[in-house]
Amino acid sequence: MNPMNKQGLRHGATRLPYGVQARMGGLYTTLVRRARNRTLAEPPLFRREFGEIVQYRLSPTGLLPRDNERFTLDIFCWAYTPGPGDVVVDVGAGTGEETVTFCRLVGSSGTVVSVEAHPVVHQALDKTVRANGLDNCITVQAAVAATACSIDMETDTLNWVGNSVHATAGSDTVTVPALPLQEILSNAGLADSHIDLLKVNIEGAETDVLAAAGSALERVHNVAVSCHDFKAQNTGDPRLRTYTQVAQILRDAGFALRARADSRPWVADVVYGTRT
């Protein structure tokens, strides 16, 4: 969802050896982004070290930790900012860009459940969580569906975090497990817990997740759901045009919605809601 992640080198866009990519990425970050770092190759991932903060990514460049936090607070915490002791469920956690900020906000007394379907992206997420000692985070490698099953997901090496469970015809796919949201929460020890913030960013599958959430959605107090109508406008793929459907599902579930006028289309397409 975040177009800012397209800057610099991207894994898959070059056939250079991982070690060379890591050195080039580290130099780019130091000289162009003016951020002291150490970038290492750990195929198929890259480890980016910024003092006490570590990022595992699918490319040797990308947003700096301070930019990730700024982006998370601006986009996903615009209507509600989690606080100490809160429970945050991050569906479509990617490599952990938002997870690190959520974990800091909820503190040691809170819990973050970070859900990522793609196995390689989840590997980066899990390593990011472990490297930063985020003991208040539970990572889950699964898509969210109405029933427990297996589904085929896109696996585009040029845009790892843009992969969708709505695979386009002819695209490469990988089979991933899928679980209902309630089962994910139960497995995390949160079967009956309230959810202070549900963040969803899953490239067009958001209506499926919300429609199948059932009783889990009843315990959610705040939502921030990234829709991708702006991508539908650019690509012509109608499956990405979900804003109206998502808004209606949330209204029917008892949420008061807040619209955000913003010139950035990926921001204007986020649906924010608070349970009334």
N, C-alpha and C positions, 0 to 999 in steps of 0.2 A: 504494500500500500504506500509506503513512503518512497517517493521518487528520489529523495536525497540519497538513498542508498546506491544509486546508480553511478556515483562518482568514482573515478580512479579505476584500478585494475579489477577485473572480475574473474573469478575462477571459471574455467571453461571457455573464456574468451581468448585465451592464449594457450599455446602448447609448450610454453617455457617450463622447465623443471620447477617443481615446487620451491626448492631452495632459492632459485633465481627470482621467482615471483615474490618470495618473502623478503629478500633483500631489496628488491625494487619497491615493494610496498612500504617497507620501513623507511626508506629514503624519501619516498613521496610524502609520507605522513610527517616526517621531520622537516623537510625543506619547504614543502608547499603548504601543508596544514599547520606547520610550526608547532608540532606537538612531540615532545620527547617520548620515545617508545622503543620497544624491542619486539620485532615481528619474527616469529619462528614458523617453520613448516612442520606440520604434523599431519601428513596426508590422511584423509582428503581435506583436512582442515588447516587453518592458520591460527596460531595463538598470538594475540596482540596484547602486550603488556604496557600499561600506563601507570606506573607506580603501584598503588595498591589494587588497582582495578585491572582485571584480565578479561579480554574478549576472545571467544572462539568464533571464527567466522568461516564462511565458504570462500571468501576472497581476502587478499592481504591488505585491502584498504576499506574505507567506509567511514561512517560517522564516528566521531570521537566520543568517549564516555560523556563528556559534558553536553554534547549535542544530543546524544540519545536521551539524557534526562530532560533536557529542555523540550525535546520533541514529545516525549511521553507525557509530561505535565501539560503541555499545550494541547495535545490532541485528545488523549484518553482521560485526563483528569480535569478537563475544562468545566464539566458540570458537577463533578464530585471528586474530591481529592481524598484518597484513603488515608487513614490515620492509624496510630498505634492500636494493635489488637484486632484490626479489621481482617476480613477474609476476602481475598481477591482471586477470581478465577480468570485466567488469561488463556482464551481459546484462540489458537493461532499465534503461539508465542514466538515463532521464528527461532532465531539463535539466542534469544534472551535479551534483546535490546530494551524492551519494556520491563521484563521480569526483574532486572537489577534495581530499577527505580521503585517498582512496587514493593520489593522486599525491604528496601530502605524505609519506605513510608510506613509499612505496617509494623515494623520492628520485630523484636524477638517474641512478642506476645501475639503476633498475627500470623497468618498463613497465606501463602500464595500457591495456587495450583496452576502450573504452566503446562498447557496441552499443545503438543505439536505432532502432526501426523507423519510428515516425511522422515524416514529413518536417518538420513544423513544430517538434515537440519536439526532433528532432535538430538543427535549425537553432539552437535555444537552447543545446543541449549544445555544439555546435561553437564558438559564439560565446563561451560561458563558458570553454571550454578555451583559446581564443586570447587572450581578454582577460586571463586570469590567467597567460599565458606558460607553460602546462603542456606543455613540450616532451617530457615523458616519456609523453604520452598520444596514443593513436591512436583517432580516432572513426570509427565505421562506421554508415552508415545502411542497416539491413537487419533483417529478422526472421531468426530462426534456424529452419531446417527441415531435413528429411532430404535434400532435393535442391535445387539452384538452381532457382528458379521465381519467380513473382509471386503475391502473395496479397492479398486484400481485408482491410483492417483498419478497425476502428471509428474514427470521427473525431468525437468528442463535444467540442464547444467549451466545455461547462460543466465538463468534467473531463478535460483534455488528458492528464494523466499516467496516467489510469485506462483509456485505450483499450486494447483487446485485439484480437488476431488472431482470436479467437473472437467474431465479430460477432453481436450479437443480431438477431433478425428485425426488419426495418423500420428499423434504425439506418443512419445515414449512414456511408459507407465511403470509404476512399482506397486505391488500389493501391500496394503497396510491394514492393521486391525482397526475396527470401528466399534465404539461403545456408546451407549446412551449417557447423557450428561449425569443423570442420577447415579448410574453405576460408577462413573469416574469419581464422583463425590463420595460415594459410599466406600470405595476402595481407598480413598484418601482419609477416611475417618471422619467425614463431614456429611454423613447421611441425612442428618436433621438440622444441620447448621444453617444460619442465615448467611447470605452472600452479600457483602457490602458493595462490591463492584464486579460486574461481569463484563469483561472486555472481549469482543469478538472481532477477529480480522482474518477471514478465511477465503478470500478471493472468490466470492459469488455463492458460497454454500451457506451463508448466514441464515437464509430463510429456512433451510432444512434443519439447522441446529435449533433455532428458536421454536419452530413448529413442533419439534419432537421433544422439547425440554420437559414438558409435563409439569410434575410437582416441583421439580428443581427450580423452574422459573418463578414459581410462587414465593420462593424464599429469597429471591434477588431483590435488593433495594434500589440499586442503580445500575444502568447499562450504558455502554459506549460501544456501538456496533458500526464497524467500518463497512459501508456499502461502496460499490465500485461502478456506479452509473457512469462516471466520467470515463472509465475504461470502455464501457459499452458504447459510448459515444465515439470513441476513437477506433475501436476494433469492429464494431457492428455485431458483437456477440450479445444477444438479448438475455442470456443467462446471467450476465453481470448487472442487469438493471433490476435491483432489488430494493431500492430505498422505500418505495411506496408500500411494498408487501411487508417489509420489516416494520415500518411505522405502524401499520395496521395491526400486526400481530402483537406488538407491544401495547398499543392502546387497548386492544381487547383483553390483554392480560392485566390491565389496571395501572399502566404507567402513564404519567404525565410527561409529554415529550417537550424538548426544548430545541428550537431550530437555531442554527448558527450561520449567520451570513458571513461568508469568507470568500475572498477571491481565489483561494487555493481550492481547486475542485475536490482533492482528496480529503480536505477538511470539511467542506460544505456537505459532503456525502456521508458524514458520520451522524448516526442517529443517537441522540442522548435522551435518556429517560430516567425518571425517578418514581418509585412506587408511591401512589397517593394513599 
